[in-house]
Amino acid sequence: MERNNLYPIFLKAKSLNVLIVGGGNVAEEKLTFLLKSSPDAKVTMVSPMFREGTKGIAKKGCVTLVEDIYKKKYLFGKHIVVATTDVPDVNIQVWKDCRAEAKLVNVADNPPYCDFYMGGIVTKGNVKVAISTNGKSPTTAKRLRQFFEDVIPENVDDLVKNLNEYRKTIKGDFEEKVETLNEFTKGLIQKRES
């Protein structure tokens, strides 16, 4: 049976410099996705043209638009790169340049040229759930995101904040604290009786 071997991480996008190469629909989608999850992300976009929607979104965040064709120099100081052009040769060149400089890269809709995928995300306050289909079905990730948005209660953030305060009052070593919190939160995941 095939297995998803991706390692999920949550990046502090505010501390990183992101480059999006392209200015069309896919670039706008990637920018929207990134800023929805990390409104304080620092993003540079390079493209000979930008959609009006992209320009509007860029004004709301920390986004720099550079009207130019892709050149390797735009990788300088960037940590993560997303290539979204409709010119396969440009996207592959971005991938090659990123490989040469050990930068994480995602070539949209081209899994062999991706170090990471941008999956479905559900955010409720401090709680964030990321969903991956191993790059096989973004539509399934979208449907799962919608499902989790419905089933995770709106007040889950209150629970997290209250548990954080409770955690500060627990006495004992690390293992004793973990055991106390595990016992206290057991009811959150108990299976319903049929």
TANOR-V165778 format. One line per field, one symbol per residue. ss: DSSP state (@ for helix, = for strand, . for the rest). phi: phi as a letter, one per 40 degrees, with the letter a starting at -180 (. if undefined). psi: psi as a letter, one per 20 degrees, with the letter a starting at -180 (. if undefined). A space follows every 50 residues. Layout:
ss: ???
phi: ???
psi: ???
This chain:
ss: ............@@@.=====...@@@@@@@@@@@@@....======... .@@@@@@@@@.======....@@@@....====....@@@@@@@@@@@@@ ...====...@@@=.....=====..=====......@@@@@@@@@@@@@ @....@@@@@@@@@@@@@@....@@@@@@@@@@@@@@@......
phi: .cbcccbcbbcccccbbbbbchbcdccccccddccccbccccbbbbacab cccccccdccbcbbbbcaccbddccdgcbbbbbbccbdcccccddcccdc bfbcbbcdfadcbbcabbccbbbbgccbbbbbbggcadccccccdccccc ccccccccdcccccccdcccchcdcccccccccccdccbccccc
psi: pqqojqopqoqnhhirppppoqjbggghgggggghghmijqoppppqhqq qhggggghhiamppponrqpqhhiipjqhppppjrjohhgghgggghhgh jlqpqoopkmhikpirqnaqpppncipppqpqkkjhnhhgggghggghhh hpqhjhhggggghggghhipqraghhgggghgghjhihjpqqp.
